[in-house]
């Protein structure tokens, strides 16, 4: 329930609650080729940032 509310809130913040429904429909149509293409486009080592969390306690 929290995840749904959070995603719906993001759509509302973007200006249209209907984006929540539309995005679910679009995501359900994606195939593995689409995911691979996006990964090759956006997950590029030259543009990556690596962080490390060091707990203080």
C-alpha positions in Angstrom: 0.0 0.0 0.0 2.8 2.5 0.8 4.5 1.9 -2.5 1.3 2.5 -4.4 0.6 5.7 -2.5 4.2 6.8 -3.1 4.1 6.2 -6.8 0.7 7.9 -7.1 2.0 10.9 -5.2 4.9 11.1 -7.6 2.5 11.2 -10.6 0.4 13.9 -8.9 3.6 15.9 -8.3 4.4 15.5 -12.0 1.1 17.1 -12.7 -1.3 14.3 -13.5 -2.4 11.4 -11.4 -3.2 9.5 -14.6 0.5 9.1 -15.2 0.5 6.4 -12.5 -2.0 4.2 -14.5 -0.3 5.1 -17.8 3.1 4.2 -16.6 2.0 0.8 -15.3 0.6 0.0 -18.7 3.7 1.1 -20.5 6.0 -0.8 -18.1 3.9 -4.0 -18.6 4.7 -3.8 -22.4 8.4 -3.6 -22.0 10.5 -6.5 -23.1 14.0 -7.6 -22.2 15.4 -6.0 -25.4 14.0 -2.6 -24.2 15.7 -3.1 -20.8 19.0 -4.0 -22.4 18.9 -1.0 -24.7 18.2 1.4 -21.8 20.9 -0.2 -19.8 23.5 0.2 -22.6 22.4 3.8 -23.1 22.3 5.0 -19.5 24.4 2.6 -17.4 27.8 3.7 -18.8 30.9 3.4 -16.7 32.3 6.8 -17.8 29.2 8.5 -16.4 28.9 6.5 -13.2 29.3 7.7 -9.6 30.3 5.3 -6.9 29.5 6.0 -3.2 30.3 4.3 0.0 28.3 4.4 3.2 30.5 4.4 6.3 28.4 4.1 9.5 29.4 6.3 12.4 28.1 3.9 15.1 
